[in-house]
Amino acid sequence: MAAAGAARTTTGISVSIARDPALVRTVRLVAAAVARRASHDEEFVEEVRLAVGEACALLVGETDESANGGPVEVTMRLEDRLRVAVSANGSVAAADPPTSDIDGVEPWALLRGLIEDFDISRAAGSTTLSMSWALA
Amino acid sequence: MDLSLETRHEGGHTIIEVGGEIDVYTAPKLRDKITELVGNGNYNLVIDMEKVDFLDSTGLGVLVGGLKKVRAHDGSMRLICNQERLLKIFRITGLAKVFAIHGSQADALAER
């Protein structure tokens, strides 16, 4: 029996992609679709799309060595909040390298600017970027 | 959607009309285009982003890199962007103060 007052069923979606930058867009599309289930506020949907894409791009990496590191796993759950976890084998520097031409415009700055609840954890050789949003 | 790049010259400026999504996959194409144009002596660039659907930090990095390239030749890079969702990204990252962002090609080309 559903809990009294439950407004929506829990949605859980997992996507696993190879470490190919071309596939990050696919994850963004899924993220936007999940966000749209929770809210029709397009600003919210856009924020989720951007944040999940950024997190995914960080873990996909652009180097050849990361291509052999296994897939990037993305799980999205609509519970009390929209919770997203993006994880992959290996570690990721929590700041841009000084050689980057991004000049202080770190993906991290964008992620932290976008999301109130953002966390990085490392365990057993893998890195997980977790984020969540309150649901209206 | 892939990235589309159309280039034309007008009034001493080189206008790159960008369409589609600028992300971790497509941004290198924009970077290569800017590098090619600067290499050929085009130092006053206008990047028209009116038809851009999506921009991530990789794309921002390419734009900052382009700005540095043209400035090294005393050139300029102006952006055309009037979409709130893209402008928000420039604001969050502090880049709204770094770039000259215009609402239309006419505005961008009118400024001296």
HADDOCK unambig.tbl for C-alpha pairs under 7 A between the chains (distance, minus, plus):
assign (segid A and resid 21 and name CA) (segid B and resid 24 and name CA) 5.89 0.50 0.50
assign (segid A and resid 21 and name CA) (segid B and resid 25 and name CA) 4.85 0.50 0.50
assign (segid A and resid 22 and name CA) (segid B and resid 25 and name CA) 5.15 0.50 0.50
assign (segid A and resid 50 and name CA) (segid B and resid 56 and name CA) 6.88 0.50 0.50
assign (segid A and resid 54 and name CA) (segid B and resid 56 and name CA) 6.81 0.50 0.50
assign (segid A and resid 57 and name CA) (segid B and resid 24 and name CA) 6.35 0.50 0.50
assign (segid A and resid 101 and name CA) (segid B and resid 61 and name CA) 6.05 0.50 0.50
assign (segid A and resid 101 and name CA) (segid B and resid 64 and name CA) 7.00 0.50 0.50
assign (segid A and resid 101 and name CA) (segid B and resid 65 and name CA) 5.54 0.50 0.50
assign (segid A and resid 102 and name CA) (segid B and resid 61 and name CA) 4.29 0.50 0.50
assign (segid A and resid 102 and name CA) (segid B and resid 64 and name CA) 6.34 0.50 0.50
assign (segid A and resid 102 and name CA) (segid B and resid 65 and name CA) 6.99 0.50 0.50
assign (segid A and resid 105 and name CA) (segid B and resid 93 and name CA) 5.92 0.50 0.50
assign (segid A and resid 107 and name CA) (segid B and resid 57 and name CA) 5.42 0.50 0.50
assign (segid A and resid 109 and name CA) (segid B and resid 93 and name CA) 6.66 0.50 0.50
assign (segid A and resid 110 and name CA) (segid B and resid 92 and name CA) 6.54 0.50 0.50
assign (segid A and resid 110 and name CA) (segid B and resid 93 and name CA) 6.08 0.50 0.50
assign (segid A and resid 113 and name CA) (segid B and resid 92 and name CA) 6.06 0.50 0.50
